[in-house]
């Protein structure tokens, strides 16, 4: 369990956060109700699922994947990275000295 989760539980127990959404257009509310019915759950449960899917780290593109896709789009090849190996300083870094 992460530190922030332990801290929240210590302060609030196992209570869950509540969220109120004001001024939700009727057509959006109806669409949520229809989507919830299609998935066999309440509108509230559907909204929880939508929010969780939108903010979970697994649903976000990872930096390495994004960089690999960028390299692929601009045509980088493995041979292009050999230049970095040739230019890289081969001397091991010295650890900092504490006085």
C-alpha positions in Angstrom: 0.0 0.0 0.0 1.4 3.4 -1.0 2.2 6.1 1.6 -0.6 8.5 0.5 -3.1 5.7 0.6 -2.1 4.8 4.2 -2.2 8.5 5.2 -5.7 8.9 3.7 -7.0 5.8 5.5 -5.5 7.0 8.8 -7.2 10.3 8.4 -10.6 9.2 6.9 -10.8 5.5 7.6 -12.1 3.4 4.7 -14.5 6.2 3.5 -14.5 6.8 -0.2 -14.5 10.2 -1.9 -17.7 11.7 -3.3 -18.0 13.8 -6.4 -20.9 16.0 -7.4 -21.2 17.1 -11.1 -23.4 20.2 -11.6 -25.0 21.4 -14.7 -24.7 18.1 -16.6 -26.7 18.5 -19.8 -29.8 16.3 -20.1 -28.6 14.6 -23.3 -25.3 13.7 -21.6 -27.2 12.3 -18.6 -29.4 10.3 -20.9 -26.4 9.0 -22.8 -24.8 7.9 -19.5 -28.0 6.1 -18.5 -28.2 4.3 -21.8 -24.5 3.3 -21.7 -25.0 2.1 -18.1 -27.9 -0.1 -19.1 -25.9 -1.6 -22.0 -23.3 -2.6 -19.5 -25.8 -3.8 -16.9 -24.9 -1.4 -14.2 -26.2 1.8 -12.5 -25.5 5.2 -13.9 -23.4 5.9 -10.9 -21.3 2.7 -11.4 -20.9 3.6 -15.1 -19.6 7.1 -14.3 -17.1 5.5 -11.8 -15.9 3.1 -14.5 -15.5 5.9 -17.1 -13.6 8.1 -14.7 -11.4 5.2 -13.5 -10.6 4.2 -17.1 -9.7 7.8 -18.0 -7.3 8.3 -15.2 -5.7 4.9 -14.6 -2.0 4.9 -15.5 -2.4 1.7 -17.5 -4.7 3.5 -20.0 -2.1 6.2 -20.6 0.6 5.9 -23.2 4.0 5.2 -21.7 6.9 7.4 -22.4 9.0 4.6 -23.9 6.2 3.6 -26.2 5.7 7.2 -27.2 9.4 7.7 -27.9 9.6 4.4 -29.9 6.6 5.5 -32.0 8.2 8.9 -32.6 11.5 7.3 -33.7 9.6 5.0 -36.0 7.6 7.9 -37.6 10.8 9.9 -38.3 12.6 6.8 -39.6 15.3 6.2 -36.9 17.0 2.9 -37.3 19.2 0.9 -34.9 22.2 2.0 -36.8 21.5 5.7 -36.0 22.0 4.9 -32.3 25.5 3.6 -32.9 26.6 7.2 -33.2 25.5 7.7 -29.6 27.6 4.7 -28.5 30.7 6.2 -30.3 30.2 9.6 -28.8 29.4 8.5 -25.3 32.0 9.2 -22.6 33.4 5.8 -21.6 34.9 7.0 -18.4 32.9 5.8 -15.4 31.3 8.6 -13.4 33.0 9.4 -10.1 30.7 9.2 -7.1 30.3 12.5 -5.2 32.6 13.0 -2.3 31.1 14.1 1.0 33.2 16.3 3.3 
